[in-house]
């Protein structure tokens, strides 16, 4: 299975500022995703991070608010811009490598963001 | 992507077998069924995946009837450490597909001593 790390693991930020979250995988993967999990809720897909091109965003999420980069097959960043308290959530990256036999998606440990 | 329906919560006692059933009436021919476990403040962890009949690994078993419109995750002899949220997901994540996972609300399993 893929080993995924995220930085930072948690942060407390002031409203109006931005935070960039990093996701690093120990092996090359074809697909990477970013999810948000608000307190007490299930996971919601934000976007698919495409290597070398613009991310594909789900309904309700826009690039200006959540810019995403994916410069190579092992790394991606998610920026939460102009934060408000409503952005307080856990942000998780996940990876999928369809070349594996089970097509299993693996998740990182998450970044817990608190916006004051 | 097929929608899934699970019980919101379940209680059990240590040492019991727990069965969590998931309904997915609109499952497509190429869809797989996957279960994840999530502990508080952690990312979801893959438990088991199957297409039809029965799949077993060191952690759980997954029972899928012939019509594939439901599936049952079976956890043998649960312990307190199995207290978590369990998610059932259905989708086709093979090469060339989007790979998107759509999470439902999951089942919160509480194991009591």
Interface residues (C-beta under 8 A of the other chain):
Chain A: X1 X4 X31 X33 X35 X42 X43 X44 X45 X48 X90 X92 X94 X96 X98 X99 X102 X103 X104 X105 X106 X107 X108 X109 X110 X112
Chain B: X32 X34 X36 X41 X42 X43 X44 X45 X46 X49 X87 X93 X94 X95 X96 X97 X98 X99 X100 X101 X102 X103 X104 X105 X106
